[in-house]
Amino acid sequence: MAEIIQKDGTWAFDGDALRLTPGRDKNVSLLRKTLGELVVPLGALAGVSFEQGKKAGRLRLRLRDGADPLLNATGGRLTEPHDPYQLLVEPGRYGVAEYFTDEVRNALLLDQVPADPVSEYLLPGPAVPLSVSAGDGTASFDGERIRLEWNWKTEDAKAAAGSRTLGLADITAVEWHPAAGLENGHLRFTVRNAPTKAPPKYDPNAVELWGFKKDPLMALIAAAVQARLPHPTAPADDVRQPQPDPAAPALPSAAPAEDGHDALLRRLRELGELHRTGVLTEEEFTLAKQAILKRM
């Protein structure tokens, strides 16, 4: 098992999944603390990197496109303090970070995890119920319904319509944009058969965001809803199917699982063939072989 403990958080890797736990340091963002611990299966990863710096280094995970509803809902707009897939590393722990990176890379190579996009979410998204107050309103989500309530700062035309309750079945898309410069951000829901081009300030299906501390928490609402919508790669006319409960136990596979020792021997043979055909360099082959032998 590889593990790195920092003020920014703790990352642990057991060969099958990474466990990302945010730190308790005052500089850790409110979004990461609220999101809590993430368990990322190895199959959801596209890569890992470590960058050294003068004052601090940074570990980064790159997930496969479509694997995480949080990344889908935010469209890559989460800035560094709020990104749960980055970890600040103190200079004295650079060696540990490099070892951690090698262990994850070896496992990706050993398990032959592809880096191409996926057609279903491999992470469950934030837990519900969720309620966040920011900007001109409060957004709540219980797993089935979104509730939008307005505060005294809401534009009169939008507030006059009163609170909104949106059923999940009526939602076709959700997006979160942070405030940037002089432009406000928003959390917006696209409602079936009711498209709107109104700015978020006047849109009764959107919360306008002004760049304050709790704004990033609206991304958690967006991600929780996104996790329960059809995957972006699903056909446009795909009938909505009930989403599986992430906490439910997995059903047993119809086919018997391959013996662990036999599986490792098979991977050794596959690596040898990749080395002979020139796909793997001598160094890559040696590292991967050592990783297999450790497991045996």
C-alpha positions in Angstrom: 0.0 0.0 0.0 1.3 3.5 -0.9 0.3 6.5 1.2 1.2 10.1 1.4 0.0 12.3 4.3 0.1 16.1 4.0 -1.6 19.1 5.6 -3.6 19.4 2.3 -4.9 15.8 2.7 -4.0 12.1 2.7 -3.9 9.9 -0.4 -3.7 6.2 -0.1 -3.5 3.5 -2.8 -4.1 -0.2 -2.2 -3.7 -1.4 -5.8 -7.4 -1.3 -6.6 -8.5 2.1 -5.6 -7.3 5.5 -4.4 -8.7 6.9 -1.2 -8.5 10.8 -1.2 -9.2 12.4 2.2 -9.1 16.2 2.5 -6.9 17.6 5.3 -8.1 19.7 8.2 -5.7 22.6 7.5 -7.4 26.0 7.4 -6.2 26.4 3.8 -8.2 23.4 2.5 -11.2 24.6 0.6 -14.7 24.4 1.9 -15.8 22.4 -1.2 -13.2 19.7 -0.5 -14.1 19.5 3.2 -17.8 19.3 2.4 -17.3 16.7 -0.4 -15.3 14.5 2.1 -13.4 11.4 1.3 -13.4 10.1 -2.3 -12.8 6.5 -3.4 -11.5 6.5 -7.0 -11.4 3.0 -8.6 -8.2 2.3 -10.6 -10.4 1.9 -13.7 -11.5 5.5 -13.5 -8.0 6.8 -13.9 -6.4 8.0 -17.1 -3.1 9.0 -15.5 -1.2 10.5 -12.5 1.6 13.0 -12.4 3.8 14.8 -9.8 5.3 18.3 -10.4 8.0 19.7 -8.1 8.1 23.3 -7.1 10.3 25.6 -5.0 7.8 26.0 -2.2 5.5 23.0 -2.8 4.9 20.2 -5.3 1.6 19.0 -6.7 0.2 15.5 -7.2 -2.4 15.4 -9.9 -4.9 12.7 -10.9 -6.3 12.7 -14.4 -9.6 10.8 -14.7 -11.1 9.3 -17.8 -13.6 11.5 -19.5 -17.1 10.7 -18.3 -16.0 8.9 -15.2 -16.9 11.5 -12.6 -20.2 13.5 -12.5 -18.5 16.3 -10.6 -16.0 16.9 -13.4 -18.8 16.6 -16.0 -21.1 19.1 -14.2 -18.3 21.6 -13.7 -16.7 21.2 -17.1 -13.2 21.6 -15.9 -14.0 24.9 -14.3 -13.0 24.0 -10.7 -9.9 26.0 -9.8 -6.9 24.5 -8.0 -8.0 25.2 -4.4 -11.3 23.3 -5.0 -10.1 20.5 -7.2 -10.2 17.2 -5.2 -7.8 15.5 -7.6 -4.8 17.7 -6.7 -2.7 17.4 -3.6 -0.1 20.0 -2.4 3.1 18.2 -1.3 5.8 19.7 1.0 9.4 19.6 -0.4 10.5 17.2 2.3 8.0 14.6 1.0 8.9 14.8 -2.7 10.4 11.3 -2.6 7.2 9.8 -1.1 5.2 11.6 -3.8 7.4 10.1 -6.6 7.1 6.6 -5.1 3.3 7.1 -4.9 3.2 8.2 -8.5 5.2 5.2 -9.6 3.0 2.7 -7.7 -0.2 4.1 -9.4 1.4 4.1 -12.8 2.7 0.5 -12.4 -0.8 -0.6 -11.4 -2.4 1.2 -14.5 0.2 -0.5 -16.7 -0.3 -3.9 -15.0 -4.1 -3.8 -15.2 -3.9 -2.4 -18.7 -6.4 0.4 -17.8 -7.2 2.3 -21.0 -7.2 6.1 -21.0 -10.2 6.5 -23.4 -13.6 7.9 -22.3 -16.2 5.8 -20.5 -19.9 5.4 -21.1 -21.0 5.3 -17.5 -20.1 7.0 -14.3 -17.5 5.2 -12.2 -17.9 7.5 -9.2 -21.3 8.0 -7.4 -21.2 11.8 -7.0 -21.8 13.7 -3.7 -24.1 12.2 -1.1 -27.6 13.6 -0.7 -29.6 15.4 0.7 -27.7 18.6 0.0 -28.6 22.2 0.6 -26.5 25.2 -0.3 -27.2 28.9 0.2 -25.2 31.3 -2.1 -25.7 34.2 -4.4 -29.4 35.0 -4.8 -30.9 31.8 -3.5 -30.8 28.4 -1.9 -30.6 25.1 -3.8 -31.6 21.8 -2.2 -31.6 18.3 -3.6 -32.9 15.2 -2.0 -32.1 12.7 -4.8 -35.5 13.2 -6.5 -36.4 16.9 -6.4 -34.5 20.2 -6.7 -35.9 23.0 -4.5 -34.9 26.6 -5.4 -35.7 29.3 -2.8 -34.9 33.0 -3.2 -33.5 35.6 -0.7 -33.9 39.4 -0.4 -31.1 39.9 -3.0 -33.1 38.2 -5.8 -34.2 40.2 -8.7 -37.9 41.2 -8.2 -39.1 39.6 -11.5 -37.6 36.2 -10.5 -38.6 36.4 -6.8 -42.2 37.2 -7.8 -42.6 33.7 -9.3 -41.9 32.2 -5.9 -39.9 29.1 -4.9 -39.4 26.4 -7.5 -39.6 22.6 -7.1 -38.2 20.7 -10.1 -38.6 16.9 -10.4 -35.5 15.0 -11.5 -37.4 13.5 -14.5 -38.0 17.0 -15.8 -34.3 18.0 -15.8 -32.3 17.4 -19.1 -29.1 19.2 -18.1 -27.3 21.0 -15.3 -24.4 23.4 -15.4 -22.2 25.3 -12.9 -20.1 28.3 -13.8 -18.0 30.1 -11.2 -17.9 33.9 -11.1 -14.9 35.2 -13.1 -13.7 38.8 -13.1 -16.7 41.1 -13.5 -18.9 38.2 -14.8 -21.2 36.5 -12.3 -21.5 32.7 -12.1 -24.5 30.5 -11.9 -26.1 27.1 -11.2 -28.6 26.5 -13.9 -31.0 23.6 -14.6 -32.4 23.0 -18.1 -36.0 21.9 -17.8 -37.6 19.6 -20.4 -39.8 21.4 -22.9 -39.1 24.8 -21.2 -35.9 26.2 -22.7 -34.9 29.7 -21.7 -32.3 32.2 -22.9 -32.8 34.5 -19.9 -29.7 35.5 -18.0 -29.4 33.7 -14.6 -30.4 36.9 -12.8 -33.9 36.5 -14.3 -34.0 32.7 -14.9 -36.3 31.0 -12.4 -34.4 27.8 -12.9 -31.0 29.3 -12.1 -29.2 30.6 -9.0 -26.9 33.6 -9.8 -23.5 33.4 -8.1 -21.3 36.5 -7.2 -18.0 35.0 -6.3 -18.3 34.5 -2.6 -17.0 31.7 -0.4 -19.9 29.3 -0.7 -20.3 29.5 -4.5 -18.2 26.4 -5.2 -20.6 24.4 -3.0 -23.2 24.8 -5.7 -21.0 22.6 -7.8 -21.8 19.7 -5.4 -25.6 20.2 -6.1 -24.8 20.2 -9.8 -22.7 17.0 -9.5 -25.3 15.2 -7.4 -28.0 15.9 -10.0 -25.6 15.0 -12.9 -24.9 11.6 -11.3 -28.6 10.8 -11.5 -29.2 12.0 -15.1 -28.4 9.8 -18.1 -24.7 9.7 -18.9 -23.7 12.3 -21.6 -22.8 9.5 -24.0 -26.3 8.0 -23.8 -28.5 8.4 -26.9 -30.7 11.6 -26.9 -33.9 9.5 -26.9 -32.6 7.0 -24.3 -35.4 6.2 -21.8 -34.5 7.3 -18.3 -33.7 4.2 -16.2 -33.5 4.1 -12.4 -29.9 4.8 -11.3 -28.4 2.1 -9.1 -27.9 3.0 -5.5 -24.1 3.4 -4.9 -24.4 1.9 -1.5 -26.1 -1.2 -2.7 -24.0 -4.4 -2.7 -22.8 -5.5 -6.1 -24.5 -8.5 -7.7 -22.2 -11.5 -8.1 -20.8 -12.1 -11.5 -22.2 -14.8 -13.6 -18.8 -16.0 -14.5 -16.4 -17.4 -11.9 -13.6 -15.0 -10.9 -10.2 -15.9 -12.2 -7.8 -17.2 -9.5 -5.5 -14.4 -8.4 -2.3 -16.3 -8.9 -3.3 -17.4 -12.4 -4.3 -13.9 -13.3 -0.9 -12.6 -12.3 0.9 -15.3 -14.3 -1.3 -14.4 -17.3 -0.3 -10.7 -16.9 3.4 -11.7 -16.7 3.0 -13.5 -20.1 1.2 -10.5 -21.6 3.9 -8.1 -20.4 6.6 -10.4 -21.9 4.9 -10.4 -25.2 4.5 -6.6 -25.1 8.2 -6.3 -24.3 9.2 -8.6 -27.1 7.2 -6.7 -29.7 8.7 -3.4 -28.6 5.5 -1.9 -27.1 7.2 -1.7 -23.6 10.7 -0.4 -23.1 13.1 -2.4 -20.9 12.5 0.0 -18.0 8.7 -0.2 -18.3 8.8 -4.0 -18.5 11.1 -4.2 -15.4 8.9 -1.9 -13.3 5.7 -3.7 -14.3 7.2 -7.1 -13.7 8.4 -6.1 -10.2 4.9 -4.9 -9.4 3.5 -8.3 -10.3 6.1 -10.2 -8.4 5.3 -8.1 -5.3 1.6 -9.1 -5.5 2.6 -12.8 -5.9 
